Amino acid sequence: MSTRRFGDGWSGRVVAQFIFFLDRFVVLTQYNDVTDNGIQPPGGSGLYNRIAVLRAERGISRQSLADAVGVNYQTIGFLERGDYGPSLKLAFQIAEYFGLPVEAIFSTRPFVPLSQQVYGASTGASR
């Protein structure tokens, strides 16, 4: 009596293709949109972030940050523009890299400019 194993024959190839496409679907949907209460952030991911500002003030390239957190440098660009929202794991890795809490880097609401936070609501020149 011969025993058939998973993956033998035509039906095994169909199952393997289904698993491949299911895996691809999961990868493509790992960046879920976050609802944003009517405020449309850049790129439409639903998340605002300070990645570009943090990189600039510390002189870090996209490639360096990407290497440190284990992603492609283009992923960092997508995150900065708001094209993608990071996975929870990636958000924590980025926060750890910068030594900041996640909520200091990512938000569902636009960030208040740091100058406004430090110096108050006044945006005009002093008299």
Secondary structure, DSSP 8 states (H G I E B T S, - for coil): -----TT-HHHHHHHHHHHHHHHHHHHHTSS-----TT---GGGSS-EE-HHHHHHHHT--HHHHHHHHTS-HHHHHHHHHTSS---HHHHHHHHHHHTS-HHHHEESS----HHHHHH-S--S---
